[in-house]
Amino acid sequence: MKIYQIDAFTNEVFSGNPAAVCPLDKWISADLMQKIAAENNLAETAFYVKNNEQYEIRWFTPTVEVDLCGHATLAAAFVLFNYENYTDNLINFFSPRSGDLTVTKEGNLLSLNFPVDTLEPLQLTSQITDGLNTKPQKAFKGKTDYLFVFDHEDEILNLEPDFEKLSKWPVRGIIVTAQGKTSDFVSRFFAPQSGINEDPVTGSAHTTLIPFWAKELKKTKFSAIQLSKRKGYLDCELLENRVCISGLAKCYLIGEIFVK
């Protein structure tokens, strides 16, 4: 089976968020896909199968299948555009869990078009914030994640959460964010529940971040930085009930895996 490893949301290898991409002629079992993702031990492994004019796509962390993954979708599109002889500038993906997703190519820039998240305010109780070790100013719950808002970029950069405590929260992951010094906003993403203590760059988290910051900053276009050790850079736009998340990618590895 062919495998690619792509660094997403970066213009150089060894930064951004690495994702494995496995093109398939037909679907293999979920159990085998999960084993491959565990063996890869990356934040996400994407699998896709061509179905007429669409590409069905699924994403796996080392421990679970997830509903939506931005950086691995960007990586899958990068593979199709650059290595799998896809000649159009628009790819139509379909996720059984998240519906229609598109990726467009303009030069080297790839743009994801994803559904917007919905946010509900959360009361800042000690039970909610325990594990972050720094108190946020606001809290919200999206479809799958908690969002915590802080006053300053330095708080995001210096945050040292208790992952054991966070792993017990009933969500996919935890987004923390603040206004940026050199970008409109910054963020980090913690997901010990999904087998990843900290995700380097999280496209899907920006379906939550973009509508929040659109309301806060009263505009629709943003620059964003995810402040993991590897860092990631994203251009973002709110499009009514959809979001556009754009970035670059680099290929690190092309190879073959043997599963029998």
Secondary structure, DSSP 4 states (H G I P E B T S, - for coil): -EEEEEEES-SSTTSSEEEEEEEESS---HHHHHHHHHHHTSSEEEEEEEETTEEEEEEE-SS-EES--HHHHHHHHHHHHHHS---SSEEEEEETTTEEEEEEEETTEEEEEEEPP--EE----HHHHTTSSS--SEEEE-SSEEEEE-S-HHHHHH----HHHHTTSSSSEEEEEEE-SSSSEEEEEEEGGGTEEEES--TTTHHHHHHHHHHHHT-SEEEEEE-SSS-EEEEEEEETTEEEEEE-EEEEEEEE----
